[in-house]
Amino acid sequence: MSVVSSTTVLSNFASIGQLAVLRHLFGVVCMPTEVFAEIEDAQHEGYPFFADIEQQTYPLVETGWLHLISLDETELRLAATLSAGLHRGERSCIAIALQRNWLMLTDDRAARAEARLRQARFSGSIGCLVLAVERGLIPLAQANGWLEAMIAQGYYAPLTDLSLLINRGPA
Protein backbone atom coordinates (compact mmCIF):
# COMPACT_ATOMS: atom_id res chain seq x y z
CA MET A 1 0.00 0.00 0.00
CA SER A 2 1.41 3.38 -0.99
CA VAL A 3 1.24 6.09 1.65
CA VAL A 4 1.64 9.87 1.56
CA SER A 5 2.00 11.78 4.82
CA SER A 6 1.34 15.33 5.85
CA THR A 7 3.46 17.03 8.49
CA THR A 8 1.09 16.29 11.39
CA VAL A 9 1.57 12.52 11.63
CA LEU A 10 5.30 12.76 10.98
CA SER A 11 5.49 15.42 13.69
CA ASN A 12 3.56 13.38 16.25
CA PHE A 13 5.75 10.32 15.86
CA ALA A 14 8.99 12.33 15.60
CA SER A 15 8.15 14.34 18.73
CA ILE A 16 8.15 11.15 20.83
CA GLY A 17 11.17 9.63 19.10
CA GLN A 18 9.14 6.94 17.32
CA LEU A 19 9.23 8.01 13.66
CA ALA A 20 10.58 4.54 12.75
CA VAL A 21 7.18 3.03 13.63
CA LEU A 22 5.87 4.45 10.36
CA ARG A 23 8.74 2.74 8.54
CA HIS A 24 7.86 -0.57 10.18
CA LEU A 25 4.19 -0.15 9.26
CA PHE A 26 4.53 0.99 5.66
CA GLY A 27 8.12 0.42 4.52
CA VAL A 28 8.22 3.61 2.48
CA VAL A 29 6.32 6.76 3.39
CA CYS A 30 6.14 9.47 0.73
CA MET A 31 5.98 13.15 1.49
CA PRO A 32 5.41 15.91 -1.02
CA THR A 33 8.12 18.54 -1.30
CA GLU A 34 5.59 20.95 0.24
CA VAL A 35 5.52 18.84 3.42
CA PHE A 36 9.31 18.71 3.48
CA ALA A 37 9.33 22.51 3.24
CA GLU A 38 7.00 22.68 6.27
CA ILE A 39 9.38 20.38 8.16
CA GLU A 40 12.35 22.59 7.24
CA ASP A 41 10.39 25.59 8.52
CA ALA A 42 9.73 23.71 11.79
CA GLN A 43 13.45 23.01 12.13
CA HIS A 44 14.23 26.71 11.73
CA GLU A 45 11.55 27.52 14.32
CA GLY A 46 13.36 25.29 16.83
CA TYR A 47 11.50 21.97 16.75
CA PRO A 48 14.39 19.61 17.60
CA PHE A 49 12.56 16.35 16.87
CA PHE A 50 12.97 16.90 13.12
CA ALA A 51 16.75 17.37 13.47
CA ASP A 52 17.82 14.20 11.65
CA ILE A 53 14.97 13.78 9.19
CA GLU A 54 17.27 14.48 6.24
CA GLN A 55 19.22 11.30 7.11
CA GLN A 56 16.00 9.33 6.56
CA THR A 57 14.90 11.09 3.39
CA TYR A 58 15.45 9.80 -0.13
CA PRO A 59 16.97 11.16 -2.38
CA LEU A 60 19.02 13.10 0.18
CA VAL A 61 20.23 9.72 1.46
CA GLU A 62 20.17 6.71 -0.85
CA THR A 63 18.77 4.42 1.89
CA GLY A 64 16.11 6.87 3.06
CA TRP A 65 12.64 5.43 3.69
CA LEU A 66 10.91 8.82 3.58
CA HIS A 67 10.62 9.54 -0.14
CA LEU A 68 10.30 13.07 -1.44
CA ILE A 69 7.79 13.32 -4.27
CA SER A 70 6.43 16.07 -6.47
CA LEU A 71 2.97 16.66 -7.80
CA ASP A 72 2.35 16.08 -11.48
CA GLU A 73 0.35 18.57 -13.56
CA THR A 74 -3.01 16.94 -12.83
CA GLU A 75 -2.27 16.88 -9.10
CA LEU A 76 -1.18 20.51 -9.16
CA ARG A 77 -4.47 21.51 -10.79
CA LEU A 78 -6.43 19.42 -8.30
CA ALA A 79 -4.54 20.86 -5.32
CA ALA A 80 -5.45 24.35 -6.54
CA THR A 81 -9.17 23.46 -6.30
CA LEU A 82 -8.98 22.32 -2.67
CA SER A 83 -9.97 24.46 0.28
CA ALA A 84 -7.84 27.59 0.56
CA GLY A 85 -7.91 27.10 4.33
CA LEU A 86 -5.58 24.12 4.03
CA HIS A 87 -1.80 24.39 4.09
CA ARG A 88 0.03 23.59 0.87
CA GLY A 89 1.31 20.31 2.32
CA GLU A 90 -2.19 19.09 3.10
CA ARG A 91 -3.53 20.12 -0.30
CA SER A 92 -0.64 18.25 -1.92
CA CYS A 93 -1.28 15.12 0.13
CA ILE A 94 -4.98 15.11 -0.70
CA ALA A 95 -4.30 15.60 -4.41
CA ILE A 96 -1.77 12.74 -4.43
CA ALA A 97 -4.05 10.46 -2.42
CA LEU A 98 -6.91 11.08 -4.83
CA GLN A 99 -4.97 10.85 -8.09
CA ARG A 100 -2.79 7.89 -7.14
CA ASN A 101 -5.33 6.14 -4.90
CA TRP A 102 -2.90 6.20 -1.99
CA LEU A 103 -3.57 6.28 1.74
CA MET A 104 -3.03 9.75 3.22
CA LEU A 105 -1.77 10.21 6.78
CA THR A 106 -2.95 13.38 8.49
CA ASP A 107 -4.24 14.53 11.84
CA ASP A 108 -5.33 17.92 10.59
CA ARG A 109 -9.08 18.23 11.12
CA ALA A 110 -9.70 20.42 8.05
CA ALA A 111 -7.59 18.13 5.83
CA ARG A 112 -9.51 15.09 7.06
CA ALA A 113 -12.83 16.84 6.35
CA GLU A 114 -11.69 17.71 2.83
CA ALA A 115 -10.40 14.16 2.27
CA ARG A 116 -13.72 12.75 3.48
CA LEU A 117 -15.63 15.11 1.19
CA ARG A 118 -13.46 14.10 -1.79
CA GLN A 119 -13.55 10.41 -0.79
CA ALA A 120 -9.80 10.07 -0.32
CA ARG A 121 -8.56 7.29 1.97
CA PHE A 122 -6.92 8.61 5.13
CA SER A 123 -5.71 7.68 8.58
CA GLY A 124 -3.81 9.46 11.32
CA SER A 125 -1.59 8.95 14.33
CA ILE A 126 -4.24 7.01 16.24
CA GLY A 127 -4.87 4.76 13.24
CA CYS A 128 -1.14 4.10 12.94
CA LEU A 129 -0.87 3.24 16.63
CA VAL A 130 -3.84 0.86 16.35
CA LEU A 131 -2.32 -0.76 13.26
CA ALA A 132 1.01 -1.20 15.07
CA VAL A 133 -0.77 -3.02 17.91
CA GLU A 134 -2.87 -5.16 15.55
CA ARG A 135 0.25 -6.19 13.61
CA GLY A 136 2.02 -7.12 16.83
CA LEU A 137 4.72 -4.46 16.51
CA ILE A 138 3.96 -2.99 19.94
CA PRO A 139 1.74 -3.97 22.87
CA LEU A 140 -1.41 -1.98 23.59
CA ALA A 141 0.05 -0.52 26.80
CA GLN A 142 3.00 0.88 24.87
CA ALA A 143 0.72 2.34 22.18
CA ASN A 144 -1.36 4.02 24.89
CA GLY A 145 1.83 5.36 26.45
CA TRP A 146 2.96 6.79 23.12
CA LEU A 147 -0.46 8.36 22.59
CA GLU A 148 -0.18 9.93 26.05
CA ALA A 149 3.28 11.25 25.12
CA MET A 150 1.93 12.71 21.86
CA ILE A 151 -0.84 14.45 23.80
CA ALA A 152 1.76 15.83 26.23
CA GLN A 153 3.58 17.27 23.18
CA GLY A 154 0.42 19.11 22.09
CA TYR A 155 -1.47 16.58 19.95
CA TYR A 156 -5.22 16.87 20.38
CA ALA A 157 -6.62 13.34 20.46
CA PRO A 158 -10.30 12.44 20.72
CA LEU A 159 -9.44 9.59 23.11
CA THR A 160 -6.72 8.46 25.48
CA ASP A 161 -7.25 4.68 25.43
CA LEU A 162 -6.87 2.74 22.19
CA SER A 163 -8.36 -0.50 23.54
CA LEU A 164 -11.82 0.14 22.07
CA LEU A 165 -10.29 0.52 18.60
CA ILE A 166 -8.23 -2.67 18.59
CA ASN A 167 -9.60 -5.42 16.38
CA ARG A 168 -9.54 -8.41 18.65
CA GLY A 169 -10.97 -10.78 16.03
CA PRO A 170 -13.81 -13.25 16.63
CA ALA A 171 -14.74 -13.90 20.23
N, CA, C and O of each residue as an XYZ file, in Angstrom:
684
protein
N       0.841     -1.172      0.000
C       0.000      0.000      0.000
C       0.889      1.238      0.000
O       1.779      1.368      0.840
N       0.652      2.134     -0.928
C       1.411      3.376     -0.993
C       0.792      4.411     -0.065
O      -0.430      4.526      0.039
N       1.660      5.163      0.608
C       1.241      6.089      1.650
C       1.904      7.439      1.430
O       3.092      7.517      1.116
N       1.124      8.502      1.597
C       1.641      9.865      1.559
C       1.277     10.516      2.891
O       0.145     10.393      3.360
N       2.232     11.201      3.491
C       1.997     11.779      4.816
C       2.123     13.290      4.812
O       2.981     13.872      4.148
N       1.234     13.902      5.579
C       1.344     15.328      5.852
C       2.290     15.505      7.045
O       2.786     14.529      7.610
N       2.523     16.732      7.407
C       3.455     17.033      8.489
C       2.947     16.543      9.839
O       3.748     16.158     10.691
N       1.628     16.550     10.054
C       1.095     16.290     11.395
C       1.460     14.910     11.935
O       1.913     14.797     13.074
N       1.274     13.873     11.147
C       1.569     12.518     11.627
C       3.075     12.348     11.801
O       3.525     11.783     12.797
N       3.848     12.830     10.847
C       5.304     12.760     10.983
C       5.745     13.480     12.255
O       6.607     12.992     12.986
N       5.157     14.628     12.512
C       5.492     15.419     13.690
C       5.144     14.685     14.985
O       5.936     14.667     15.926
N       3.960     14.084     15.027
C       3.556     13.382     16.250
C       4.498     12.242     16.582
O       4.895     12.084     17.736
N       4.861     11.446     15.592
C       5.753     10.318     15.855
C       7.184     10.785     16.108
O       7.875     10.220     16.956
N       7.641     11.813     15.381
C       8.991     12.335     15.600
C       9.123     12.962     16.983
O      10.167     12.838     17.622
N       8.075     13.630     17.448
C       8.148     14.344     18.728
C       8.319     13.399     19.914
O       8.772     13.821     20.978
N       7.964     12.131     19.744
C       8.149     11.155     20.830
C       9.276     10.167     20.500
O       9.441      9.152     21.176
N      10.035     10.477     19.467
C      11.175      9.634     19.102
C      10.796      8.301     18.497
O      11.559      7.341     18.602
N       9.628      8.214     17.860
C       9.143      6.942     17.316
C       8.804      7.023     15.837
O       7.910      6.314     15.373
N       9.492      7.865     15.093
C       9.233      8.005     13.665
C       9.406      6.678     12.928
O       8.726      6.429     11.932
N      10.310      5.829     13.411
C      10.579      4.540     12.754
C       9.364      3.614     12.753
O       9.305      2.680     11.953
N       8.397      3.856     13.634
C       7.181      3.029     13.633
C       6.500      3.108     12.268
O       5.990      2.106     11.765
N       6.493      4.295     11.674
C       5.873      4.454     10.356
C       6.627      3.637      9.308
O       6.021      3.086      8.390
N       7.931      3.564      9.449
C       8.736      2.737      8.535
C       8.367      1.267      8.695
O       8.218      0.548      7.707
N       8.221      0.827      9.931
C       7.857     -0.574     10.177
C       6.456     -0.894      9.670
O       6.196     -2.014      9.231
N       5.565      0.068      9.727
C       4.194     -0.154      9.264
C       4.082     -0.163      7.744
O       3.387     -1.003      7.174
N       4.768      0.776      7.088
C       4.526      0.992      5.661
C       5.739      0.761      4.761
O       5.595      0.746      3.538
N       6.917      0.583      5.332
C       8.117      0.419      4.524
C       8.599      1.760      4.011
O       9.596      2.294      4.498
N       7.911      2.295      3.048
C       8.216      3.612      2.483
C       7.032      4.529      2.760
O       5.876      4.153      2.565
N       7.339      5.725      3.213
C       6.323      6.761      3.389
C       6.750      7.923      2.490
O       7.876      8.412      2.586
N       5.851      8.351      1.627
C       6.142      9.467      0.732
C       5.671     10.766      1.356
O       4.679     10.809      2.082
N       6.408     11.819      1.054
C       5.983     13.151      1.486
C       6.234     14.119      0.336
O       7.319     14.148     -0.245
N       5.233     14.894      0.025
C       5.413     15.906     -1.024
C       6.491     16.911     -0.617
O       6.750     17.112      0.570
N       7.101     17.524     -1.592
C       8.116     18.536     -1.302
C       7.537     19.668     -0.453
O       8.266     20.306      0.307
N       6.240     19.921     -0.575
C       5.589     20.951      0.245
C       5.607     20.574      1.729
O       5.773     21.440      2.588
N       5.441     19.305      2.025
C       5.520     18.836      3.415
C       6.951     18.960      3.916
O       7.180     19.399      5.043
N       7.908     18.578      3.091
C       9.309     18.706      3.481
C       9.653     20.169      3.776
O      10.408     20.454      4.705
N       9.105     21.086      2.993
C       9.335     22.513      3.241
C       8.754     22.923      4.600
O       9.365     23.716      5.316
N       7.585     22.393      4.958
C       7.001     22.676      6.272
C       7.904     22.140      7.386
O       8.067     22.781      8.423
N       8.486     20.964      7.164
C       9.384     20.378      8.162
C      10.645     21.235      8.302
O      11.122     21.464      9.414
N      11.177     21.703      7.183
C      12.349     22.591      7.244
C      12.011     23.869      8.006
O      12.822     24.357      8.794
N      10.822     24.407      7.774
C      10.388     25.593      8.521
C      10.330     25.286     10.017
O      10.749     26.103     10.837
N       9.812     24.110     10.371
C       9.732     23.705     11.787
C      11.127     23.594     12.400
O      11.331     23.964     13.557
N      12.078     23.089     11.633
C      13.454     23.007     12.129
C      13.991     24.408     12.441
O      14.610     24.624     13.483
N      13.752     25.342     11.540
C      14.228     26.714     11.730
C      13.521     27.399     12.891
O      14.066     28.317     13.502
N      12.301     26.949     13.196
C      11.548     27.520     14.317
C      11.934     26.871     15.644
O      11.430     27.260     16.698
N      12.836     25.873     15.593
C      13.360     25.290     16.828
C      12.726     23.994     17.274
O      12.835     23.641     18.449
N      12.063     23.264     16.380
C      11.505     21.970     16.749
C      12.598     20.913     16.579
O      12.878     20.488     15.458
N      13.216     20.488     17.684
C      14.389     19.615     17.596
C      14.083     18.194     17.121
O      14.991     17.504     16.657
N      12.853     17.743     17.221
C      12.557     16.351     16.869
C      12.672     16.067     15.379
O      12.674     14.904     14.976
N      12.766     17.096     14.557
C      12.975     16.901     13.123
C      14.454     17.012     12.738
O      14.781     17.038     11.552
N      15.340     17.077     13.722
C      16.753     17.371     13.475
C      17.425     16.426     12.491
O      18.251     16.872     11.695
N      17.106     15.150     12.514
C      17.818     14.198     11.646
C      16.958     13.650     10.512
O      17.285     12.613      9.934
N      15.882     14.322     10.195
C      14.971     13.781      9.187
C      15.627     13.690      7.803
O      15.262     12.834      6.998
N      16.576     14.558      7.534
C      17.267     14.485      6.242
C      17.990     13.153      6.073
O      18.092     12.647      4.955
N      18.500     12.570      7.177
C      19.216     11.297      7.114
C      18.275     10.115      6.839
O      18.730      8.989      6.636
N      16.981     10.376      6.835
C      15.999      9.332      6.564
C      15.234      9.589      5.266
O      14.297      8.867      4.925
N      15.651     10.628      4.556
C      14.900     11.090      3.386
C      15.637     10.798      2.086
O      16.775     11.219      1.881
N      14.956     10.068      1.220
C      15.449      9.805     -0.128
C      14.898     10.899     -1.039
O      13.704     11.184     -0.950
N      15.651     11.499     -1.866
C      16.972     11.157     -2.383
C      18.139     11.814     -1.655
O      19.275     11.699     -2.116
N      17.904     12.498     -0.538
C      19.021     13.105      0.185
C      19.992     12.041      0.681
O      21.202     12.262      0.731
N      19.443     10.881      1.049
C      20.229      9.720      1.458
C      19.692      8.532      0.674
O      18.486      8.283      0.660
N      20.572      7.812      0.033
C      20.171      6.705     -0.849
C      19.295      5.670     -0.143
O      18.410      5.087     -0.770
N      19.526      5.431      1.151
C      18.772      4.416      1.888
C      17.559      4.986      2.619
O      16.930      4.287      3.413
N      17.230      6.238      2.359
C      16.112      6.869      3.061
C      14.782      6.185      2.788
O      14.510      5.769      1.662
N      13.968      6.070      3.805
C      12.644      5.434      3.691
C      11.521      6.467      3.556
O      10.396      6.123      3.194
N      11.830      7.728      3.847
C      10.905      8.822      3.579
C      11.247      9.337      2.187
O      12.337      9.868      1.972
N      10.335      9.186      1.252
C      10.616      9.543     -0.138
C       9.971     10.873     -0.496
O       8.760     11.054     -0.368
N      10.809     11.797     -0.947
C      10.300     13.073     -1.438
C       9.656     12.857     -2.803
O      10.225     12.194     -3.670
N       8.474     13.418     -2.983
C       7.785     13.315     -4.265
C       7.234     14.677     -4.656
O       7.027     15.551     -3.815
N       7.006     14.832     -5.938
C       6.433     16.068     -6.466
C       5.086     15.778     -7.104
O       4.813     14.659     -7.537
N       4.264     16.789     -7.152
C       2.966     16.665     -7.797
C       3.148     16.743     -9.306
O       3.977     17.504     -9.805
N       2.364     15.947    -10.025
C       2.353     16.078    -11.480
C       1.364     17.197    -11.843
O       0.757     17.803    -10.961
N       1.210     17.460    -13.132
C       0.354     18.572    -13.561
C      -1.096     18.405    -13.114
O      -1.724     19.365    -12.666
N      -1.623     17.197    -13.236
C      -3.006     16.937    -12.831
C      -3.175     17.165    -11.334
O      -4.165     17.752    -10.898
N      -2.215     16.704    -10.558
C      -2.272     16.876     -9.104
C      -2.140     18.347     -8.715
O      -2.793     18.806     -7.777
N      -1.304     19.076     -9.427
C      -1.177     20.510     -9.162
C      -2.501     21.232     -9.397
O      -2.907     22.079     -8.601
N      -3.172     20.886    -10.502
C      -4.468     21.510    -10.794
C      -5.499     21.127     -9.723
O      -6.280     21.967     -9.276
N      -5.494     19.864     -9.323
C      -6.431     19.415     -8.298
C      -6.157     20.117     -6.968
O      -7.087     20.574     -6.303
N      -4.900     20.200     -6.586
C      -4.542     20.856     -5.321
C      -5.033     22.299     -5.300
O      -5.438     22.805     -4.253
N      -4.999     22.959     -6.452
C      -5.454     24.348     -6.538
C      -6.956     24.490     -6.312
O      -7.425     25.577     -5.974
N      -7.724     23.404     -6.493
C      -9.172     23.459     -6.297
C      -9.586     23.149     -4.860
O     -10.751     23.318     -4.501
N      -8.650     22.700     -4.048
C      -8.976     22.317     -2.672
C      -9.103     23.550     -1.785
O      -8.664     24.641     -2.150
N      -9.696     23.367     -0.644
C      -9.969     24.463      0.280
C      -8.739     25.339      0.506
O      -7.653     24.846      0.811
N      -8.929     26.632      0.353
C      -7.842     27.590      0.563
C      -7.415     27.642      2.022
O      -6.337     28.148      2.335
N      -8.246     27.125      2.912
C      -7.914     27.102      4.329
C      -6.885     26.051      4.698
O      -6.385     26.040      5.823
N      -6.566     25.176      3.775
C      -5.580     24.123      4.032
C      -4.173     24.633      3.726
O      -3.992     25.500      2.871
N      -3.190     24.095      4.423
C      -1.797     24.389      4.091
C      -1.444     23.691      2.786
O      -2.104     22.736      2.375
N      -0.398     24.182      2.148
C       0.028     23.588      0.868
C       0.367     22.108      1.003
O       0.087     21.328      0.093
N       0.964     21.712      2.117
C       1.307     20.308      2.318
C       0.077     19.421      2.357
O       0.073     18.333      1.781
N      -0.955     19.876      3.027
C      -2.187     19.091      3.105
C      -2.891     19.021      1.761
O      -3.393     17.966      1.374
N      -2.930     20.143      1.045
C      -3.529     20.122     -0.298
C      -2.769     19.157     -1.198
O      -3.379     18.415     -1.967
N      -1.452     19.162     -1.110
C      -0.638     18.253     -1.921
C      -0.922     16.800     -1.579
O      -1.060     15.964     -2.472
N      -1.010     16.496     -0.295
C      -1.279     15.117      0.127
C      -2.643     14.638     -0.364
O      -2.773     13.511     -0.841
N      -3.645     15.483     -0.250
C      -4.982     15.106     -0.705
C      -4.983     14.876     -2.211
O      -5.566     13.901     -2.688
N      -4.343     15.755     -2.959
C      -4.300     15.597     -4.413
C      -3.600     14.293     -4.798
O      -4.066     13.577     -5.685
N      -2.498     13.987     -4.145
C      -1.772     12.744     -4.429
C      -2.620     11.537     -4.047
O      -2.724     10.579     -4.812
N      -3.221     11.585     -2.869
C      -4.053     10.457     -2.421
C      -5.182     10.188     -3.408
O      -5.475      9.036     -3.728
N      -5.803     11.243     -3.883
C      -6.911     11.082     -4.832
C      -6.434     10.564     -6.184
O      -6.985      9.596     -6.709
N      -5.425     11.197     -6.744
C      -4.972     10.846     -8.095
C      -4.294      9.479     -8.160
O      -4.442      8.752     -9.142
N      -3.555      9.137     -7.116
C      -2.788      7.890     -7.139
C      -3.466      6.765     -6.365
O      -2.978      5.635     -6.339
N      -4.601      7.086     -5.732
C      -5.330      6.135     -4.898
C      -4.446      5.608     -3.766
O      -4.388      4.406     -3.509
N      -3.771      6.521     -3.109
C      -2.900      6.199     -1.990
C      -3.621      6.519     -0.686
O      -4.602      7.262     -0.669
N      -3.119      5.947      0.402
C      -3.568      6.281      1.739
C      -2.855      7.555      2.177
O      -1.638      7.667      2.031
N      -3.606      8.513      2.713
C      -3.033      9.749      3.219
C      -3.010      9.697      4.740
O      -3.990      9.298      5.369
N      -1.888     10.101      5.329
C      -1.774     10.207      6.778
C      -1.848     11.676      7.162
O      -1.033     12.486      6.720
N      -2.824     12.008      7.981
C      -2.945     13.377      8.488
C      -3.772     13.377      9.764
O      -4.678     12.562      9.941
N      -3.443     14.303     10.641
C      -4.244     14.527     11.843
C      -4.937     15.882     11.793
O      -5.655     16.252     12.722
N      -4.727     16.603     10.734
C      -5.334     17.921     10.592
C      -6.837     17.772     10.343
O      -7.254     17.124      9.383
N      -7.623     18.365     11.195
C      -9.082     18.232     11.124
C      -9.647     18.714      9.788
O     -10.482     18.037      9.187
N      -9.196     19.879      9.321
C      -9.698     20.418      8.047
C      -9.276     19.539      6.870
O     -10.052     19.336      5.935
N      -8.062     19.023      6.914
C      -7.595     18.135      5.833
C      -8.393     16.837      5.819
O      -8.717     16.318      4.751
N      -8.709     16.317      6.983
C      -9.512     15.086      7.060
C     -10.928     15.341      6.533
O     -11.500     14.492      5.850
N     -11.486     16.503      6.847
C     -12.827     16.838      6.354
C     -12.825     16.945      4.832
O     -13.740     16.458      4.168
N     -11.798     17.582      4.286
C     -11.689     17.714      2.828
C     -11.480     16.343      2.179
O     -12.067     16.046      1.139
N     -10.645     15.517      2.797
C     -10.403     14.163      2.271
C     -11.698     13.348      2.290
O     -12.009     12.630      1.339
N     -12.436     13.472      3.377
C     -13.718     12.754      3.480
C     -14.677     13.228      2.393
O     -15.328     12.414      1.738
N     -14.764     14.525      2.203
C     -15.625     15.113      1.190
C     -15.251     14.622     -0.211
O     -16.124     14.345     -1.033
N     -13.962     14.519     -0.469
C     -13.464     14.100     -1.787
C     -13.326     12.585     -1.915
O     -12.967     12.075     -2.976
N     -13.614     11.875     -0.832
C     -13.552     10.413     -0.786
C     -12.132      9.874     -0.967
O     -11.916      8.863     -1.636
N     -11.180     10.561     -0.364
C      -9.801     10.069     -0.318
C      -9.646      9.191      0.924
O     -10.259      9.458      1.957
N      -8.835      8.158      0.821
C      -8.564      7.293      1.971
C      -7.559      7.989      2.889
O      -6.558      8.533      2.422
N      -7.830      7.970      4.191
C      -6.917      8.614      5.126
C      -6.925      7.909      6.466
O      -7.863      7.192      6.815
N      -5.855      8.134      7.204
C      -5.713      7.679      8.577
C      -4.860      8.719      9.280
O      -4.436      9.701      8.670
N      -4.609      8.501     10.564
C      -3.811      9.455     11.322
C      -2.955      8.751     12.355
O      -2.746      7.540     12.284
N      -2.468      9.508     13.302
C      -1.587      8.952     14.331
C      -2.269      7.837     15.118
O      -1.663      6.798     15.382
N      -3.519      8.052     15.490
C      -4.237      7.012     16.242
C      -4.385      5.758     15.392
O      -4.163      4.651     15.882
N      -4.755      5.915     14.136
C      -4.875      4.759     13.243
C      -3.563      4.012     13.107
O      -3.552      2.782     13.059
N      -2.453      4.745     13.044
C      -1.138      4.099     12.941
C      -0.796      3.346     14.220
O      -0.253      2.242     14.166
N      -1.109      3.932     15.366
C      -0.867      3.236     16.634
C      -1.697      1.954     16.723
O      -1.195      0.909     17.135
N      -2.962      2.042     16.334
C      -3.837      0.857     16.346
C      -3.281     -0.211     15.407
O      -3.223     -1.386     15.770
N      -2.881      0.184     14.226
C      -2.316     -0.761     13.261
C      -1.055     -1.416     13.800
O      -0.847     -2.612     13.599
N      -0.210     -0.651     14.480
C       1.010     -1.203     15.070
C       0.684     -2.260     16.122
O       1.373     -3.276     16.214
N      -0.355     -2.028     16.910
C      -0.775     -3.018     17.909
C      -1.348     -4.245     17.211
O      -0.994     -5.373     17.554
N      -2.223     -4.039     16.243
C      -2.867     -5.161     15.550
C      -1.860     -6.025     14.798
O      -2.058     -7.233     14.666
N      -0.793     -5.423     14.311
C       0.249     -6.189     13.613
C       1.271     -6.802     14.572
O       2.184     -7.508     14.144
N       1.116     -6.537     15.842
C       2.018     -7.116     16.828
C       3.358     -6.412     16.936
O       4.306     -6.977     17.482
N       3.457     -5.193     16.429
C       4.718     -4.457     16.514
C       4.950     -3.908     17.918
O       6.086     -3.841     18.387
N       3.867     -3.516     18.583
C       3.959     -2.986     19.942
C       2.745     -3.470     20.733
O       1.683     -3.708     20.157
N       2.899     -3.616     22.044
C       1.740     -3.973     22.873
C       0.820     -2.762     23.068
O       1.245     -1.615     22.926
N      -0.418     -3.032     23.387
C      -1.415     -1.980     23.594
C      -0.961     -0.974     24.643
O      -1.135      0.230     24.456
N      -0.386     -1.446     25.739
C       0.047     -0.524     26.800
C       1.089      0.460     26.278
O       1.066      1.637     26.638
N       1.997     -0.012     25.436
C       3.003      0.880     24.872
C       2.361      1.891     23.922
O       2.712      3.071     23.937
N       1.424      1.428     23.100
C       0.725      2.338     22.185
C      -0.014      3.421     22.974
O       0.022      4.594     22.602
N      -0.675      3.032     24.050
C      -1.361      4.021     24.888
C      -0.365      4.999     25.514
O      -0.647      6.191     25.637
N       0.793      4.485     25.904
C       1.834      5.356     26.448
C       2.347      6.354     25.418
O       2.585      7.520     25.731
N       2.514      5.884     24.192
C       2.961      6.788     23.125
C       1.891      7.821     22.806
O       2.205      8.986     22.561
N       0.619      7.400     22.809
C      -0.461      8.363     22.592
C      -0.445      9.423     23.693
O      -0.597     10.612     23.416
N      -0.262      8.996     24.923
C      -0.180      9.935     26.047
C       0.988     10.909     25.850
O       0.863     12.102     26.129
N       2.116     10.395     25.370
C       3.281     11.252     25.123
C       3.000     12.243     23.994
O       3.414     13.399     24.069
N       2.300     11.797     22.952
C       1.928     12.712     21.862
C       1.035     13.832     22.390
O       1.221     15.001     22.052
N       0.072     13.462     23.217
C      -0.841     14.448     23.796
C      -0.051     15.447     24.645
O      -0.324     16.647     24.610
N       0.922     14.952     25.404
C       1.757     15.834     26.228
C       2.567     16.805     25.364
O       2.933     17.888     25.821
N       2.848     16.412     24.107
C       3.581     17.270     23.175
C       2.657     18.239     22.430
O       3.125     19.047     21.628
N       1.340     18.160     22.694
C       0.418     19.111     22.088
C      -0.569     18.533     21.094
O      -1.375     19.271     20.527
N      -0.523     17.212     20.868
C      -1.468     16.577     19.949
C      -2.838     16.518     20.594
O      -2.978     16.038     21.719
N      -3.849     17.004     19.891
C      -5.219     16.868     20.382
C      -5.754     15.541     19.889
O      -5.869     15.329     18.682
N      -6.079     14.652     20.800
C      -6.620     13.341     20.455
C      -8.028     13.222     21.009
O      -8.307     13.692     22.112
N      -8.922     12.590     20.245
C     -10.299     12.442     20.720
C     -10.461     11.368     21.798
O     -11.543     11.214     22.364
N      -9.389     10.630     22.080
C      -9.441      9.594     23.107
C      -8.059      9.394     23.694
O      -7.063      9.846     23.129
N      -8.001      8.711     24.836
C      -6.716      8.456     25.485
C      -6.452      6.979     25.680
O      -5.391      6.602     26.177
N      -7.398      6.135     25.297
C      -7.247      4.682     25.432
C      -7.625      4.039     24.106
O      -8.758      4.167     23.642
N      -6.673      3.351     23.507
C      -6.873      2.742     22.192
C      -7.583      1.392     22.243
O      -7.888      0.825     21.194
N      -7.853      0.866     23.432
C      -8.360     -0.495     23.543
C      -9.675     -0.711     22.819
O      -9.920     -1.808     22.316
N     -10.528      0.300     22.751
C     -11.818      0.138     22.065
C     -11.662      0.069     20.539
O     -12.575     -0.366     19.837
N     -10.512      0.496     20.040
C     -10.290      0.517     18.600
C      -9.560     -0.716     18.072
O      -9.495     -0.941     16.864
N      -9.021     -1.500     18.980
C      -8.225     -2.669     18.588
C      -9.133     -3.783     18.125
O     -10.070     -4.175     18.820
N      -8.839     -4.293     16.929
C      -9.605     -5.418     16.375
C      -9.113     -6.697     17.045
O      -8.014     -7.180     16.776
N      -9.930     -7.212     17.896
C      -9.542     -8.415     18.646
C      -9.976     -9.708     17.955
O      -9.775    -10.799     18.489
N     -10.566     -9.583     16.779
C     -10.972    -10.778     16.030
C     -12.214    -11.408     16.634
O     -12.815    -10.845     17.549
N     -12.608    -12.589     16.121
C     -13.810    -13.249     16.628
C     -13.662    -13.664     18.071
O     -12.587    -14.069     18.513
N     -14.762    -13.557     18.802
C     -14.739    -13.902     20.230
C     -14.756    -15.399     20.432
O     -14.740    -15.869     21.570
